[in-house]
Amino acid sequence: MKQVKQLDRVIVRFAGDSGDGMQLTGDRFTSETGRLGNDLATFPNFPAEIRAPAGTLPGVSSFQLHFADHDILTPGDAPDVLVAMNPAALRANLAELPRGGRIIVDTSEFTSRNLAKAGYGASPLTDGSLDGFAVSALDLTSLTMAAVEQFGLTRKDAVRARNMFALGLLSWLFGRQVTTTVDFLNRRFAGRPDVRDANVAAFKAGWNFGETTEDFAVSYEVKPARLAPGRYRTISGNTALALGLVAASKRAGLPLFLGAYPITPASDVLHELSKHKNFGVRTFQAEDEIAGVGAALGASYGGALGVTVTSGPGLALKAETIGLAVAVELPLVVVDVQRAGPSTGMPTKTEQADLLMALFGRNGESPVPVVAAASPSDCFDAAIEAARIALKYRTPVVLLSDGYLANGSEPWRIPDVADLPDISVEFATGPAGPDGFLPFSRDEETLARPWAIPGTPGLEHRIGGIEKAHGTGEISYDPGNHDRMVRLRQAKIDRIDVPALEADDPGGEARVLVLGWGSTQGPVAAAVRRVRKTGGQVAQAHLRHLNPLPANTGDVLRSYDRVLIPELNLGQLATLVRARYLVDAISYTQVRGMPFKAAELAGVIQDVIDSE
């Protein structure tokens, strides 16, 4: 019997060419990890090209999984175990592996040609550069081909199964079950029996290799985490967001209509929603971004929960129609899954650089509420909140996610539907008052106008982008009326009910506050946890609502001597904070297309504390 060693946490990274199946391998390992009850967080990282140049550094695709027997907040800073399928995968990831970390490589790929592609002058397996690491140099390709030889596959098809051999080996190494992955492979490749059987055989061969080889004398166990009681599933941000929209439509009692044009990294929301016709969901893949948002706004006019989903370049194209939604005052949820760079930029990399565009990126005074999700599972709740605001206040709402949240995954406690908020709405039914139907009259509490379904007898009315007279909605060029309407639309946004900003300050003695928004929540919280463990006093606050900001935001910020704002942009929230609250916030920024690392932020926080 081999020794089983207990660990409290592990970070594993699978890396190879974009055609090596690293995302599938990582996703499958994640599912098994979730099934065992570990807390987990993932970070898929892949090229934008469908088939990036094989064997090159830009073509490396990786999947990182952090799992533990306790609450974790990020996918981890650096891997403890690196599975590298070729020299490029090794070189692209080696710098992040700590000394003593385990490396598993496929030696068959370390040919002179592949080494040259990766920029190696000599093989790192023999030149001593890997001294200090625990290296398992295995001929994964030959082992896989031997395992699948009986199925008569071509060499090319046989080699494709080596990711399953690697998955089997890692499954043995960390005590994962065989049966559930075999069942998964049987379902996934049911239409191709030869491929199915080869992948199953490769997976089992990898597991058995770990069990029998002397190269691995120890396997590892990470006990289940202590999570709140309930039913859990592993969920990605895009899937959580889609399910949140479905839940919102049911709690609102409205059909859900999605008008969208495919764009990375938002397309999976369209894919997921298209599966839920049984819940009254209609999805429309439009010919372009403008048509998608136009159809969604039209659906809202007709009495549906209208939604459009996109990424940064698409949000720019949708700006005019979002402005129209502001003018006609109809509910509309606009999901922006942010990505890196202007123009096409880096489609598969993450960034938080659309905040100012979401707030101000339209002509005229056209205010819209902005809500930001904080984690993959939080995308579910953020979607419901965006729908609530849109429906209650008759306004378009921008919901910000990003590539890090969209593709990452974590355990999600499935909520009881009865515990979700009731966001039902009442349509105007008539009859009209003595002055006729007034489509731009106002609710005294929310300043929302009535929502009348087209065709309702007696409630015929005109809408459009030209300025409307207060109350009647007739076309008006009157200067005083325009001033009144602009201020009413702004006042409606300003009075949206949002929770107060809360600062996590356990000792109440911190003089430094770290303020975050969106996907920085996990890295910031992990960094704050590190600083506190070493005796540092630091407070943390996180913004979900970016417009309107919580009413007590200024008071919270001014109660600390220093305010640090980490962002994956060049300081957009910091600019707003300085302008609105006259707080000399410290902006710490990163625009590498990657999320923050907790260790890096912890160092920055400590530097700010020490400067006091």
Number of C-alpha atoms within 10 A of each C-alpha: 7 11 10 14 11 12 13 15 19 19 20 23 24 27 30 30 27 24 16 21 21 30 23 14 20 23 20 19 20 24 18 19 25 22 17 16 20 27 25 28 27 27 25 24 24 23 20 18 12 10 11 18 16 19 23 22 22 19 23 30 25 28 25 28 26 27 30 22 20 17 13 20 21 27 27 26 18 21 24 20 22 26 27 29 28 26 30 30 26 23 19 20 20 18 10 14 19 14 14 14 17 19 21 20 26 21 19 14 19 21 13 13 12 18 21 17 17 22 14 15 11 13 16 16 16 9 10 9 11 15 13 12 14 14 18 16 15 14 14 23 23 15 18 26 24 14 23 24 14 11 15 11 15 10 11 9 15 23 19 20 27 28 28 28 29 29 27 28 24 22 24 22 19 19 18 21 16 16 10 14 22 18 11 14 20 18 11 12 15 13 10 10 12 16 22 19 19 27 26 26 24 29 29 23 22 26 25 15 18 21 19 12 9 10 13 16 14 15 18 16 18 21 18 18 18 12 15 8 7 10 11 17 15 23 23 26 29 30 23 27 30 23 21 23 30 25 22 28 25 20 19 22 16 20 19 27 26 30 27 29 23 21 18 19 27 26 18 21 26 24 16 16 22 17 12 15 11 8 14 14 20 17 23 17 16 17 11 15 23 21 19 27 33 22 20 29 30 18 21 26 22 15 19 22 30 32 27 28 29 29 26 30 20 22 26 19 16 22 19 18 20 28 21 20 27 22 22 25 23 25 31 31 29 27 26 25 31 30 28 26 21 11 11 10 14 17 23 22 25 28 26 32 23 26 19 13 14 26 17 14 18 19 9 9 14 18 25 26 24 22 27 27 28 25 28 29 27 21 28 26 20 25 27 24 25 28 31 24 24 24 26 18 25 25 28 32 30 28 26 28 35 34 30 30 30 30 22 26 29 30 22 20 16 12 11 9 11 8 7 13 14 14 19 16 14 12 12 16 14 13 12 14 9 6 7 14 21 19 23 23 16 16 12 8 10 17 21 22 22 21 23 21 17 12 10 13 12 13 20 15 16 12 17 13 14 14 19 22 19 19 14 16 20 18 15 14 12 12 8 10 15 16 10 13 18 16 12 16 20 15 14 21 21 19 14 19 13 16 13 14 20 14 16 16 16 12 9 11 11 19 17 24 29 24 25 24 23 24 27 26 23 21 25 30 24 19 24 25 16 19 20 15 10 9 8 17 21 25 23 21 21 19 22 23 23 20 21 18 21 19 15 12 16 16 11 15 24 15 13 17 14 21 24 20 23 27 26 24 21 16 20 19 23 24 16 15 19 13 11 10 14 13 19 17 23 17 18 17 16 16 18 15 22 16 25 24 19 24 19 13 21 21 15 16 26 20 11 18 18 9 8 9
